[in-house]
Amino acid sequence: MITVENVSKSFPASASDAASAAPVQALREVNLDVDAGALFGVVGASGSGKSTLARCVALRERPDRGAVRYDGLNTTTLDGRKLREAQSQVAVVDSRLRPERTVAGNIAAPLERVGVDGARRRQRVGTLLDVIGLTRAAAQVPADLTPGQQRRVAVARALAGGPAVLLADDPTAGIDVEETGAVLSVLDRARSELGATVLLMTPDTSVVRRVCDDVALLDHGSVVESGNLLGLAGKRGSRIADELLPAVETSPGEAARFDVVVDVVLVGFASVGALLPEAASRFDVEIGTIGGGLTRFGDTPVARFRIGVRGQRADAALAWIAERGAHVTHTLYGLRGVAA
């Protein structure tokens, strides 16, 4: 487990402002718990502190205050050989490939530096080429690849030494949607097949939605929200959920024909597919979807709908839906006090 405990980090003001400006506070009392084997996303706008947090977790930067612990070990107290040993267990994806080397040669470079023999090196490179889906491109040079393929090679190179932790800072920057999916698939395989704990920094909430188990929102150096992605989906007032769930828009005319209009979040195949029709049948009410839509968190379908309910037992139908795990919030018209 990685524990980030009350970490703060600041930097001196730029040379032109040094005489008058206070230091730049990059991180402010950041706390995070990342379980072993997780794919954890840190999302935030440019300048929110993601890269500074990544360097602190990677043990390339010491925090001013607080601690970064690996399985309870306070890494901020390490130096010399012990610090280098700890750093060797944390790999950082660096998109800069050596242009003169082949794909296989780029992946093999970290193994060559530590003296891994030829047979073991070739075996490891072959495994990683399979993980990134570029076995046939082994003899090509980076210039022959697309930007997304180059990014996958960079991930494989970071994984070459078998690190316990893989840090990917904005790994999908500058690549198109189709190639983004391939890069994220590689990060997921790094976790599921190679056993790495993956910490992913990104400004793109859709990236988090596609692959992460847990997520934290970083804003001006502070964690303003964190938790399990599916758990946050139905949390009232969640900024992360609001970004990830489909937008809801409804005209007053659509809402006016119902006795009750509410927003509902449904998580999972059974809820999304059957819960609303079953409630309508069981309570003899009309339930109409008048806004929202369906998305996925990883492989799990998640819907945010604005629904209208008409009938004498509308309140009972909504209570029944909430009892079965749906998140019913934001009463808009008619019934009051429905929330779960």
Secondary structure in CASP SS format (residue, H / E / C, confidence):
PFRMAT SS
TARGET T0000
AUTHOR 0000-0000-0000
METHOD secondary structure of the structure
MODEL  1
M C 1.00
I E 1.00
T E 1.00
V E 1.00
E E 1.00
N E 1.00
V E 1.00
S E 1.00
K E 1.00
S E 1.00
F E 1.00
P C 1.00
A C 1.00
S C 1.00
A C 1.00
S C 1.00
D C 1.00
A C 1.00
A C 1.00
S C 1.00
A C 1.00
A C 1.00
P C 1.00
V E 1.00
Q E 1.00
A E 1.00
L E 1.00
R E 1.00
E E 1.00
V E 1.00
N E 1.00
L E 1.00
D E 1.00
V E 1.00
D C 1.00
A C 1.00
G C 1.00
A C 1.00
L E 1.00
F E 1.00
G E 1.00
V E 1.00
V E 1.00
G C 1.00
A C 1.00
S C 1.00
G C 1.00
S C 1.00
G C 1.00
K H 1.00
S H 1.00
T H 1.00
L H 1.00
A H 1.00
R H 1.00
C H 1.00
V H 1.00
A C 1.00
L C 1.00
R C 1.00
E C 1.00
R C 1.00
P C 1.00
D C 1.00
R E 1.00
G E 1.00
A E 1.00
V E 1.00
R E 1.00
Y E 1.00
D C 1.00
G C 1.00
L E 1.00
N E 1.00
T H 1.00
T H 1.00
T H 1.00
L C 1.00
D C 1.00
G H 1.00
R H 1.00
K H 1.00
L H 1.00
R H 1.00
E H 1.00
A H 1.00
Q H 1.00
S C 1.00
Q C 1.00
V E 1.00
A E 1.00
V E 1.00
V C 1.00
D C 1.00
S C 1.00
R C 1.00
L C 1.00
R C 1.00
P C 1.00
E C 1.00
R C 1.00
T C 1.00
V H 1.00
A H 1.00
G H 1.00
N H 1.00
I H 1.00
A H 1.00
A H 1.00
P H 1.00
L H 1.00
E H 1.00
R H 1.00
V C 1.00
G C 1.00
V C 1.00
D C 1.00
G H 1.00
A H 1.00
R H 1.00
R H 1.00
R H 1.00
Q H 1.00
R H 1.00
V H 1.00
G H 1.00
T H 1.00
L H 1.00
L H 1.00
D H 1.00
V H 1.00
I H 1.00
G C 1.00
L C 1.00
T H 1.00
R H 1.00
A H 1.00
A C 1.00
A C 1.00
Q C 1.00
V C 1.00
P H 1.00
A H 1.00
D H 1.00
L C 1.00
T C 1.00
P H 1.00
G H 1.00
Q H 1.00
Q H 1.00
R H 1.00
R H 1.00
V H 1.00
A H 1.00
V H 1.00
A H 1.00
R H 1.00
A H 1.00
L H 1.00
A C 1.00
G C 1.00
G C 1.00
P C 1.00
A C 1.00
V E 1.00
L E 1.00
L E 1.00
A E 1.00
D E 1.00
D C 1.00
P C 1.00
T C 1.00
A C 1.00
G C 1.00
I C 1.00
D C 1.00
V H 1.00
E H 1.00
E H 1.00
T H 1.00
G H 1.00
A H 1.00
V H 1.00
L H 1.00
S H 1.00
V H 1.00
L H 1.00
D H 1.00
R H 1.00
A H 1.00
R H 1.00
S H 1.00
E C 1.00
L C 1.00
G C 1.00
A C 1.00
T E 1.00
V E 1.00
L E 1.00
L E 1.00
M E 1.00
T E 1.00
P C 1.00
D C 1.00
T H 1.00
S H 1.00
V H 1.00
V H 1.00
R H 1.00
R H 1.00
V H 1.00
C C 1.00
D C 1.00
D E 1.00
V E 1.00
A E 1.00
L E 1.00
L E 1.00
D E 1.00
H C 1.00
G C 1.00
S E 1.00
V E 1.00
V E 1.00
E E 1.00
S E 1.00
G E 1.00
N E 1.00
L H 1.00
L H 1.00
G H 1.00
L H 1.00
A H 1.00
G C 1.00
K C 1.00
R C 1.00
G C 1.00
S C 1.00
R H 1.00
I H 1.00
A H 1.00
D H 1.00
E H 1.00
L H 1.00
L C 1.00
P C 1.00
A C 1.00
V C 1.00
E C 1.00
T C 1.00
S C 1.00
P H 1.00
G H 1.00
E H 1.00
A H 1.00
A H 1.00
R C 1.00
F C 1.00
D C 1.00
V E 1.00
V E 1.00
V E 1.00
D E 1.00
V E 1.00
V E 1.00
L E 1.00
V E 1.00
G C 1.00
F H 1.00
A H 1.00
S H 1.00
V H 1.00
G H 1.00
A H 1.00
L H 1.00
L H 1.00
P H 1.00
E H 1.00
A H 1.00
A H 1.00
S H 1.00
R H 1.00
F H 1.00
D C 1.00
V C 1.00
E E 1.00
I E 1.00
G E 1.00
T E 1.00
I E 1.00
G E 1.00
G E 1.00
G E 1.00
L E 1.00
T E 1.00
R E 1.00
F E 1.00
G C 1.00
D C 1.00
T E 1.00
P E 1.00
V E 1.00
A E 1.00
R E 1.00
F E 1.00
R E 1.00
I E 1.00
G E 1.00
V E 1.00
R E 1.00
G C 1.00
Q C 1.00
R C 1.00
A H 1.00
D H 1.00
A H 1.00
A H 1.00
L H 1.00
A H 1.00
W H 1.00
I H 1.00
A H 1.00
E H 1.00
R C 1.00
G C 1.00
A C 1.00
H E 1.00
V E 1.00
T E 1.00
H E 1.00
T E 1.00
L E 1.00
Y E 1.00
G C 1.00
L C 1.00
R C 1.00
G C 1.00
V C 1.00
A C 1.00
A C 1.00
END
